[in-house]
Amino acid sequence: MSPFTKKIGILCLLSLLFAFCAHSEAVKWISSDPVWSIQSGVTFETDKNLNLDSVPVNLMAGFSLSQFQVLAGIQSQTSIFDFSGSLIYAPTFFNQLNLGFKSLFHLKHYAAEYLEIDFMQGLYVMYRLNRRLAFDSDFSLHMKFSQIYSIEDSMPWVKSNSFSFRFETLFNPIADLTMSLGVASYTMFRYNLFFAPNYWLGAEYQFADMFSIGTKALVEYVDMYTLSANRRLFDFEVYVKLEL
């Protein structure tokens, strides 16, 4: 990149910053209405032939100020333990666009087999087209550290660098029902290197002031964009959420 191009880029960024500051009434930096949430669910995991493989149970807790969101959760099944936590800060521009960053940490321990640690840092974007339709996405650098116990004497850690993305469409056909349709290279408790896509369809219904029930069907593919593309697994999750 030439010095002239760099100067033009810096000038554009400063111009955008000045525009936002000059119209600060169009920017919401933080909300004053905190929301706490607790969610518990069970996932029925099947292999590519739809044979039941495992039934992990998860528990998640979240805190939101609209522009600032924290989510942490654990998932447990036989011999496997997962922890995942994420942080998002994305100011709201013109009541429609949230733009900021997302940071995520994941730890997976498979007893007597391996330990896996994931770090993700990147851009977060959410755009509300209207009160019924929104688009939620993030694009991140992905660092994975793995300790495989059978080879840890000769290779203590295996490091892999990749990137990840998630794109989800949210639709509210009625006030208390949210439908979701998405694609991503990762899920809350599964972090593959790019790119083994996950596709899902979900629904969440608020049946009382503080309580919601939800469900999600997810399918994961490997080698998606080659002639050998095949389905690796299918998940079906049901959960209950409490918001305070």
Secondary structure in CASP SS format (residue, H / E / C, confidence):
PFRMAT SS
TARGET T0000
AUTHOR 0000-0000-0000
METHOD secondary structure of the structure
MODEL  1
M C 1.00
S C 1.00
P H 1.00
F H 1.00
T H 1.00
K H 1.00
K H 1.00
I H 1.00
G H 1.00
I H 1.00
L H 1.00
C H 1.00
L H 1.00
L H 1.00
S H 1.00
L H 1.00
L H 1.00
F H 1.00
A H 1.00
F H 1.00
C H 1.00
A H 1.00
H C 1.00
S H 1.00
E H 1.00
A H 1.00
V E 1.00
K E 1.00
W C 1.00
I C 1.00
S C 1.00
S C 1.00
D C 1.00
P C 1.00
V E 1.00
W E 1.00
S E 1.00
I E 1.00
Q E 1.00
S E 1.00
G E 1.00
V E 1.00
T E 1.00
F E 1.00
E E 1.00
T E 1.00
D E 1.00
K C 1.00
N C 1.00
L C 1.00
N C 1.00
L E 1.00
D E 1.00
S E 1.00
V C 1.00
P C 1.00
V E 1.00
N E 1.00
L E 1.00
M E 1.00
A E 1.00
G E 1.00
F E 1.00
S E 1.00
L C 1.00
S C 1.00
Q C 1.00
F E 1.00
Q E 1.00
V E 1.00
L E 1.00
A E 1.00
G E 1.00
I E 1.00
Q E 1.00
S E 1.00
Q E 1.00
T C 1.00
S C 1.00
I E 1.00
F E 1.00
D E 1.00
F E 1.00
S E 1.00
G E 1.00
S E 1.00
L E 1.00
I E 1.00
Y E 1.00
A C 1.00
P C 1.00
T E 1.00
F E 1.00
F C 1.00
N C 1.00
Q C 1.00
L E 1.00
N E 1.00
L E 1.00
G E 1.00
F E 1.00
K E 1.00
S E 1.00
L E 1.00
F E 1.00
H E 1.00
L E 1.00
K E 1.00
H E 1.00
Y E 1.00
A C 1.00
A C 1.00
E C 1.00
Y E 1.00
L E 1.00
E E 1.00
I E 1.00
D E 1.00
F E 1.00
M E 1.00
Q E 1.00
G E 1.00
L E 1.00
Y E 1.00
V E 1.00
M E 1.00
Y E 1.00
R E 1.00
L C 1.00
N C 1.00
R C 1.00
R C 1.00
L E 1.00
A E 1.00
F E 1.00
D E 1.00
S E 1.00
D E 1.00
F E 1.00
S E 1.00
L E 1.00
H E 1.00
M E 1.00
K E 1.00
F E 1.00
S E 1.00
Q E 1.00
I E 1.00
Y H 1.00
S H 1.00
I H 1.00
E C 1.00
D C 1.00
S C 1.00
M C 1.00
P C 1.00
W C 1.00
V E 1.00
K E 1.00
S E 1.00
N E 1.00
S E 1.00
F E 1.00
S E 1.00
F E 1.00
R E 1.00
F E 1.00
E E 1.00
T E 1.00
L E 1.00
F E 1.00
N E 1.00
P E 1.00
I E 1.00
A C 1.00
D C 1.00
L E 1.00
T E 1.00
M E 1.00
S E 1.00
L E 1.00
G E 1.00
V E 1.00
A E 1.00
S C 1.00
Y E 1.00
T E 1.00
M C 1.00
F C 1.00
R E 1.00
Y E 1.00
N C 1.00
L C 1.00
F C 1.00
F C 1.00
A C 1.00
P C 1.00
N E 1.00
Y E 1.00
W E 1.00
L E 1.00
G E 1.00
A E 1.00
E E 1.00
Y E 1.00
Q E 1.00
F C 1.00
A C 1.00
D C 1.00
M C 1.00
F E 1.00
S E 1.00
I E 1.00
G E 1.00
T E 1.00
K E 1.00
A E 1.00
L E 1.00
V E 1.00
E E 1.00
Y E 1.00
V E 1.00
D C 1.00
M C 1.00
Y C 1.00
T C 1.00
L C 1.00
S C 1.00
A C 1.00
N E 1.00
R E 1.00
R E 1.00
L E 1.00
F E 1.00
D E 1.00
F E 1.00
E E 1.00
V E 1.00
Y E 1.00
V E 1.00
K E 1.00
L E 1.00
E E 1.00
L C 1.00
END
